[in-house]
Amino acid sequence: MSKFFNKLSIIAFLSIILLPSISHAEAALDPGDLVGISFWVISIAMVAATVFFLWEAMRIGGKWSTSLTVAALVTLIAAVHYFYMRDIWIASGDSPTVYRYVDWVLTVPLQMVEFYLILAAVGMVAGRVFWHLLIGTLIMLLGGYFGEIGVLTPVVGFVIGMAGWLYILYYIFSGEAAKSAESAPAAVQSAFNAMRLMLQILLTRLLLV
């Protein structure tokens, strides 16, 4: 019975958070507007992923619950953000820089934390790994943002962002995080390697946008 009420509370929570965003569009979405449609499709996918991660966090529980809950936070933040960005795009035909970074400054650090949480769940990592990944992520994001809005020159901002990006890649491919994963169970290593690949693609995209 308690699990039923937990699931019911998840549905109620998501409804309260997401329904205003879903219904707030100020204009109809043009069927030929591929950018607007992509915002809509991604938003729905993020909502579905949020439900899945929260359901699994309750079903599995224990040491993996935190990792799944953080994954749900990432997808929930992205869903709300892209619903809002859809409205901005429909109204103005623009995707302002500051709005993109509002999403990234929340979701990218949380995705970095997932590396730590996966290894911490099996007791294979020191607490300093968390801080190294978080600081590297913030350096990358802040360098890119300040370069785009003119606080720094684009070249300096790019160099700082690239430095943070390279440090993160080093840390998860050759540094302490990678070495900690080597002694983890096979299933954890598989998840860690899959996340490294996805993260490499994501960070490359962020730097090239």
N, C-alpha and C positions, 0 to 999 in steps of 0.2 A: 504493500500500500504506500509506503514511504517513497518508493521509486516512482510510483505513478504520480504522486504529488510533486516530486522533483521535476519530472518531465513536464507536468502541467505548468509549473512555475517557469520553466524555460520558455515554453510557448508564450506565456503571458508577458514575460520580460522582453522577448524578441518583438512581440506585437507592439508593445509600448514604445520601444526604441525605433523600430523600423517603419511602422505604418505612416507616421507623419512624413518621413522621407519619401516613401513610395508614392504617396498621394499628393505631394506638394508641387508636382510639375506645373509650371505656369503656362505652358503651351504644349500642343500635341507634338509628339515625336514624328518627324518626317520619315516615312519609310525609306527614303533615299539617303538619309543622313547616317552614313556608316559609323562616324565617330560617336554620335549620340546612341546609336544602337549598340555599339561596343560597350559603352558605359552601362547600358541597361542589362546586357547579357552578363557582364562581369559582376554587376551588383547582385543579380539573382543567384549566380554561382557562389558568390561569397556568403549569401544568406544560407544556402543549402549546406555549404561547408561548415558554417558555424553550428547549425543544428546537428550535423554529423559529429563534429568534434565534442560538443557538449554531451550528446548521447553516449558516445564512447567513453568519455571521462567518467560518467556515472556507472557505466557497465563494467569497465575495467577496474577503476578505482586504484587504491594503493599508490605505489611509487610512480606510476605513469600518469596519474590523474593531473598533476600540475602541468606536465608537458602538453597534454591534450587541451587543457583549459587555456593555456597561453596561445596555442594554435587557434582556438576559438576566438580569443581576443583579437588576434591579427585579422582574421577574416571578418569579424564583426565591425571593426574599425574601418576596414576597406569597404565593406558594404555600405555603411552609412556615408562614407566619404564619396563613393562613386554615385550614389543616389543624388547627393548634393551637387557633384560635378556635372551630372547629367542636366540638372536644372540650369546651372550656370552656362553650360554649352548651348542649350536650347535658347536661352534668353540673349546671349551675347555672341555666340560663335567663337568663344575664346576659352582657353584653359590656363588661367593665370599661374605664374610660377609659384607664388606663395601657397596656393591651394595644393599643388602637387607635393610641396615639401611638408605641409601639415600632415599629410598621409604618411610620407616616408619617415619623418622624424619619430613617428609613433610605431609604425609597423616593422621597419627594418631593424631597429634595436631589439624588438621582441623576437624577431626571427633569429637574430644572433644568440639571444638568450637560450633558444631552443637547443643549440649545440651543447651548451653547458647542462641544461636540464636532462637531456638524453643520457649524457655520461654520468651525471650526478645520480640518476635513478639506479644505476648499478654500482655506485660508489667508486667510480674510476677517475675522478677529476678533482683538482684543488679549486678552492673558491676564487683564487686570483684569475683563473681562466675567464670567469664571468666578467670581471672588470676589464681585462685586456680586450675582449671582444666588444664590450659596450663602448669603451673609449675610442677604439679604432673606428667603430661605426659612426660615432658622433663627429669625429674629425673629418671623415669622408663626406658626411652630409652637410656639415657647416661650411666646409671649404667650397663645396659645389654651390650651396645657396648664396653665400656671400659673393662668390664670383658672378653668379647670375644677376643679382640685384644691384651690383656695382659698388658694394662696400670694398671689395678687392677687385683687382683687374681680373679679367677672365682667365688669363694665363696663370696667375698666382692661385686663384681659386681652384683651377683644374689641377695644378701641381699638388696642392694640399689635399684635395679630394682623392687624387691618385695615390698619394702616400698612404692615406687611411685604407684605401682599397687593397693596395699591395700588402700592407701589414696584416689585414684580415685574412687574405689568401695565404700568406706565409703561415699564419698562426693555425689555420685549420687544415693546411696541407702538409706542413713540415714542423710546425711549432709544438707547443705543449699540448694543445687540444688534439692534434693529430696523434701524438705519441700516447696520450691517454686512451684514445680510441683503439690503438693497436692491441691493447690487452683486454679489451671489452669482449663480451660474447659475440658470436657471429651475427646474430640478429641486430644487435646494437651497431656493429660495424657497418652492416648493410644500410641501416637507416642513416647513419652518419655520412656515409659516402654519397647516398642519394641527395641528402641535404646540401652537401658541398657542391655537387653539380648544379642543383637548382639555384643555390646562392651565387655561384660564379656567373650564371646567366643573368640573374637579377641585378647584381652589382654592375656588371658590364652595361646593361641597359640603362641603369641610373646615370652612369657617367657619360653615356652617349646621347642622352635625351637633350 
